[in-house]
Amino acid sequence: MGIRSDVMEGLGLSDPVIRIGVTGLSRAGKTVFITSLVANLLERGRMSSLRAAADGRLKAVWLQPQPDDTIPRFDFERHLAALTGPDPHWPDGTRHVSQLRLSLRLQGSGMFGGLRGARNLHVDIVDYPGEWLLDLRLMERDFAQWSTEVLDRIAGRPGADRFLTALQALPRDDGFTEPQAQQLADIYTAHLNAARDAGWSDCTPGRFLIPGELAGSPALTFAPLPPDLQATRLGREFRRRFDAYKSRVIRPFFRDHFARIDRQVVLVDILGAIHQGPQAVEDMRRAMADILSAFRPGRAGWLGQLLGTRRVERILFAATKADHLHHTQHNRLTAILSAMLREARDRADFQGARTEAMAIAALRATTEDMIAQPDGDLPAVRGRLLDGRQAAFFPGELPTDPAVLLHPARQGAQAWLDADYAIMNFAPAPLTTRPGDGPPHIRLDRAAEFLIGDRL
């Protein structure tokens, strides 16, 4: 039996390691976040809020070989080339677990630090799809509970009508055929993909969206059923497959990856949800509450048994794409994110774990501008669109009171009453950086200080 890394560290037999998990809800920008974070740690000219970099204690940072032979390496170099090359473009999104190790060389501070000399700290960054994180909630639900929850909220979402029609057309006898099951699962999966693309957060099971090697397997061939179908042979088979999904897909993932995380980043595209409407905002709020509750240290049940005494020490919820707003609205975006998290934070007993909400842009793709209007200038941003054109953009003014958005969302409103919030898809801007500077960003240095500053 091997000696755990934290025990080795305590005995002074190895350099300490921090494992940071990075995940996010739909289209939140995980790949860009990791790529820019690593690039800005390697070249720290834009990391003034990372205190160890600002005061000179962080002497060097370098990439190490991938420490886990069975996990793919995060393709940092290819993603950085996509963002900063002659024709900058957004890299492909996360489709599987990957990992990267950075080593940091630190000069000791204070009397004892000076005596001890320089030391190394390894930072392992683990990238995994946010869709898989949402599967946490399935572990505490049976097939009937999950089916009820899905069918209660599905109406009005993209592809839902086709799936509900397919459910109505199913015979209510005790027959079962595999093609019937596959067709229903395919229609449900199409709905999940359409809903995620439209900005909905709660799309489970997550592996239906990113199946990998499980595509076409029985573990991914089921769908939610109404009560009158759950007692049929189809319902019994779907219940068995749902249970198999939990035991053979979800549990091994969290045992092998999630249970080893020390710090966690959850990226959230709040602006996309606001544009989609009140229902998408409420859907995102519920998803974040479930995520935050799952991270609660000492939690009873399957996850607590899996984690044992290990716990996630810090959790950063980051509202991405802050560069789509003028800086005068950044505090409002942070306030909305904080309000969405408040209920779960107040309810959960974190036993010392720290949480933080922050508005960031891992790669700044815009500059700020003012649009002249007859009744006053509008604070806007300007950037390059995906088709290459330059455009100035004002998305709408976020409210100073988050309740203006969150209250109608909680009440089930279909649309915002007195405002319209737009989004625009900007491409990465061509970069000309000074030696020693990483890619431009907004508050990525503050995010790094929260995640690792206490260990530097």
ABEGO torsion letter per residue (X at the ends): XBBBAAAAAAAGABBBBBBBBBBBBBGAGAAAAAAAAAAAAABAAAAAABAAAAAGABABBBBBBBABAABBBBBAAAAAAAAABABBBBBBBBABBBBBBBBBBBBBBEAAAAAAEBBBBBBBBBBBBAAAAAAAAAAABBAAAAAAAAAAAABGBBGAAAAAAAAAABBABABBBAAAAAAAAAAAAAAAAAAAAAGBABBOBAAAABAEAABGBAAABBBBBBAAAAABAAAAAAAAAAAAAAAAAAAAAAAAAAAABABBBBBBBAAAAAAAEAAAAAAAAAAAAAAAAAABBGBBEAAAAAAEABBBABBBBBBBGAAABBAAAAAAAAAAAAAAAAAAAAABBAGGBBBBBBBBBABBABBBBBBBBAAEBBBBBBBBBAAGBBBBBBAEBBBABAAAAAAAAAAGBABBAABBBBBBBBBBBBBBBBBGBBBBBBGAAAAAAAAAAAAX
